[in-house]
């Protein structure tokens, strides 16, 4: 079991990986003029101060955003992602790190909209302050899994759902998959992306095996780690399962992840992989 409070891990390698995939997904939706809907089921605070006591406890941002901060000539997705991060840091120093809601908000056009769900009372208040007065953003003090029933399907035919829980409960992977089944049943044309931590290979593999038996079609998985598994339950890496991935996402990830691994991996440790769990 992992208690993944975002504030302790802001800007680390898992955040960078997750937000690069998110950037690819959002930018794919921008290729068409029709508006899209974004739902974040576990939105957390929206932005994080890397100078806070929480972030500085383990200084995990030193394994993620810090090595990438001065990159000028990386892949297009990296440049786009860094544009969103740098927008919060106009003085040119990596002080604030955007959560997923702020990353996506950076790219919204006037007709697009987003719904952000958070159950923790302190986090949802911070989230509300972050987007106060923003008419394209609706904040819901709501369990993220319940949001899939309450908010789907949206009026828009196009869009993206991000499920990024804290993995504080021992049955979180089961709950996540059940929620995805429900969301997919309600909105079969939407893109769904679910993040999961990798602490040991067996647990991650069992989670992916359940996906293969879920009845959900068109499922792509990508994983990225910077450390080899050494028997301790540390965060070696993380993965994203994407339902209804956009055209060329697999190709983009196979180009992006080796580059990212070269930048962030510790002494050649870790790995990356992209594989289809279930075809169309």
C-alpha positions in Angstrom: 0.0 0.0 0.0 1.2 3.5 -0.9 0.1 6.7 0.6 0.8 9.1 -2.3 0.1 12.5 -0.9 0.8 14.8 -3.9 2.6 17.5 -1.9 5.4 15.2 -0.8 6.1 14.0 -4.3 5.4 17.1 -6.4 7.6 17.4 -9.5 9.2 14.0 -9.1 9.8 11.5 -11.9 6.3 10.0 -11.6 4.8 13.5 -11.9 6.9 14.3 -15.0 6.0 11.0 -16.7 2.3 11.4 -15.9 2.1 15.0 -17.0 4.0 14.4 -20.2 1.4 11.7 -21.1 -1.3 14.1 -20.1 0.2 16.8 -22.3 0.2 14.4 -25.3 -3.5 13.5 -24.6 -4.7 17.1 -24.3 -2.8 18.3 -27.3 -4.4 15.5 -29.3 -7.8 16.9 -28.4 -6.7 20.3 -29.7 -6.3 19.0 -33.2 -10.1 19.4 -33.8 -12.1 22.6 -33.4 -15.0 21.1 -31.5 -14.8 21.7 -27.7 -13.8 19.0 -25.3 -14.5 18.1 -21.6 -11.8 17.2 -19.0 -12.6 15.4 -15.8 -10.0 15.1 -13.1 -11.3 12.6 -10.4 -8.6 13.2 -7.8 -7.5 16.7 -8.6 -5.7 17.6 -5.3 -4.4 21.1 -4.8 -3.7 22.3 -8.3 -0.2 23.7 -7.7 2.6 23.0 -5.3 5.3 25.1 -3.7 8.6 23.2 -4.1 10.0 25.4 -1.3 7.4 24.1 1.2 8.4 21.8 4.1 6.3 19.0 2.6 8.1 19.1 -0.8 11.5 19.6 0.7 11.2 16.6 3.1 12.4 14.2 0.4 13.3 16.7 -2.3 11.8 14.4 -4.9 11.6 17.1 -7.5 15.4 16.7 -7.9 14.6 13.4 -9.7 12.1 15.0 -12.0 11.5 18.6 -13.0 14.8 20.0 -11.9 16.9 18.0 -14.4 14.5 19.0 -17.2 14.1 22.7 -16.2 16.7 24.1 -18.6 16.0 21.7 -21.5 15.5 23.8 -24.7 15.7 21.2 -27.5 13.8 18.1 -26.3 10.9 16.4 -28.0 7.9 18.6 -28.8 5.8 17.1 -26.0 8.6 18.0 -23.5 8.8 21.5 -24.7 5.0 21.9 -24.5 4.9 20.4 -21.0 7.7 22.7 -19.8 5.8 25.7 -21.2 3.0 24.9 -18.8 5.3 24.5 -15.9 7.3 27.7 -16.7 4.0 29.6 -16.9 3.8 29.3 -13.1 7.4 30.5 -12.7 7.9 33.8 -14.5 11.1 34.5 -12.6 12.8 31.6 -14.4 13.3 29.4 -11.3 11.4 26.1 -10.6 9.6 27.2 -7.4 6.0 26.2 -8.2 4.9 22.9 -9.8 1.5 22.6 -11.5 -0.8 19.7 -10.7 -2.7 18.0 -13.5 -5.6 20.6 -13.4 -3.2 23.5 -13.9 -1.4 21.6 -16.7 -4.7 21.1 -18.6 -5.9 24.6 -17.9 -2.9 25.9 -19.7 -4.2 24.5 -22.9 -7.9 25.0 -22.7 -9.5 27.1 -25.4 -12.5 29.4 -24.7 -15.1 26.6 -25.6 -13.5 23.8 -23.6 -14.3 23.1 -19.9 -13.0 21.1 -17.0 -14.5 19.5 -13.9 -12.2 18.9 -10.9 -13.2 16.6 -8.1 -11.5 16.4 -4.7 -12.7 14.9 -1.4 -10.0 16.1 1.0 -11.5 19.4 2.6 -8.2 21.3 2.7 -7.2 20.3 -0.8 -10.6 21.2 -2.3 -10.4 24.6 -0.6 -7.0 25.2 -2.1 -8.2 24.0 -5.4 -11.2 26.4 -5.2 -8.8 29.3 -4.5 -6.6 28.3 -7.4 -9.4 28.6 -9.9 -11.6 31.2 -8.3 -13.6 33.1 -10.8 -12.6 30.8 -13.7 -15.9 30.1 -15.5 -14.4 27.2 -17.5 -13.5 25.3 -14.3 -16.1 23.7 -12.0 -14.9 22.4 -8.6 -16.7 19.4 -7.0 -16.2 18.4 -3.3 -16.9 14.8 -4.3 -15.4 11.3 -4.3 -13.8 10.9 -7.6 -15.2 7.5 -8.3 -18.7 8.8 -7.7 -18.0 11.6 -10.2 -17.8 9.1 -13.0 -21.4 8.3 -12.4 -22.5 11.8 -11.6 -20.7 13.7 -14.5 -20.6 11.2 -17.3 -21.5 11.3 -20.1 -20.9 15.0 -20.7 -22.7 17.0 -23.4 -19.5 17.1 -25.3 -18.8 14.1 -27.4 -15.0 14.5 -27.0 -12.9 14.6 -23.9 -10.6 13.1 -21.3 -10.9 11.6 -17.8 -7.8 11.4 -15.6 -8.0 9.0 -12.6 -5.0 9.6 -10.3 -5.8 8.4 -6.7 -3.5 8.6 -3.7 -3.4 4.7 -3.3 -4.0 5.0 0.4 -6.4 2.0 0.5 -5.3 -1.6 0.0 -8.0 -2.3 -2.6 -7.4 0.9 -4.6 -6.5 -0.9 -7.8 -9.8 -2.9 -7.6 -11.8 0.3 -7.0 -10.0 2.1 -9.8 -10.7 -0.7 -12.3 -14.4 -0.9 -11.2 -14.7 2.8 -11.7 -13.1 2.7 -15.1 -15.6 0.0 -16.2 -18.4 2.2 -15.1 -17.0 5.3 -16.8 -16.3 3.4 -20.0 -19.9 2.0 -20.0 -21.3 5.5 -19.7 -18.9 7.2 -22.1 -17.4 4.7 -24.5 -16.0 7.4 -26.8 -14.1 9.3 -24.2 -10.4 8.9 -23.5 -9.6 7.5 -20.0 -6.2 7.7 -18.4 -5.4 6.0 -15.1 -2.1 6.5 -13.2 -0.7 3.8 -10.9 2.5 3.5 -8.8 5.1 0.8 -9.4 6.7 -0.5 -6.2 7.1 -4.1 -7.2 6.6 -5.9 -10.5 4.2 -8.5 -9.3 1.6 -6.0 -8.1 1.8 -4.0 -11.3 1.5 -7.1 -13.4 -1.5 -8.4 -11.6 -3.2 -5.0 -12.1 -2.6 -5.1 -15.8 -3.8 -8.7 -16.0 -7.1 -7.6 -14.5 -7.4 -5.0 -17.3 -7.0 -7.7 -19.9 -10.0 -9.5 -18.5 -12.1 -6.4 -17.8 -14.1 -6.3 -21.0 -12.8 -2.9 -21.9 -11.3 -2.6 -25.4 -8.6 -0.4 -27.0 -6.3 -0.2 -23.9 -2.7 0.9 -24.1 -0.3 0.8 -21.2 2.9 2.8 -20.7 5.4 2.5 -17.8 8.4 4.5 -16.7 10.8 3.9 -13.8 14.2 5.3 -12.8 15.2 2.7 -10.3 15.4 -1.1 -10.3 13.3 -3.0 -7.8 15.5 -3.9 -4.8 12.9 -5.5 -2.5 11.9 -2.3 -0.7 8.5 -0.8 -1.3 9.8 2.5 -2.6 8.4 4.3 -5.7 10.6 2.9 -8.4 8.3 4.1 -11.2 4.8 4.5 -12.4 2.4 3.6 -15.2 -0.5 5.0 -17.2 -3.3 2.9 -18.7 -5.0 4.7 -21.5 -8.4 3.7 -22.9 -9.2 4.9 -26.4 -5.7 6.4 -26.9 -5.5 9.0 -29.7 -3.9 8.2 -33.0 -0.1 8.2 -32.9 0.1 8.1 -29.1 1.9 4.8 -29.1 4.4 6.1 -31.6 4.9 9.3 -29.6 5.5 7.4 -26.4 8.0 5.1 -28.0 10.0 8.2 -29.1 9.5 10.2 -25.8 10.2 7.6 -23.1 13.7 6.6 -24.1 14.7 10.3 -24.2 13.1 10.8 -20.7 14.8 7.7 -19.3 18.2 8.9 -20.5 17.6 12.2 -18.6 16.2 10.9 -15.3 17.3 7.3 -14.7 19.7 6.6 -11.9 22.9 5.1 -13.3 21.2 3.1 -16.0 18.6 1.7 -13.7 14.8 1.5 -14.3 13.0 0.9 -17.6 10.3 2.1 -19.9 7.8 0.2 -21.9 4.7 0.6 -24.1 2.3 -2.2 -24.8 -1.2 -2.9 -25.9 -3.2 -4.7 -23.2 -6.3 -5.0 -25.3 -6.9 -4.2 -29.0 -9.9 -2.7 -30.5 
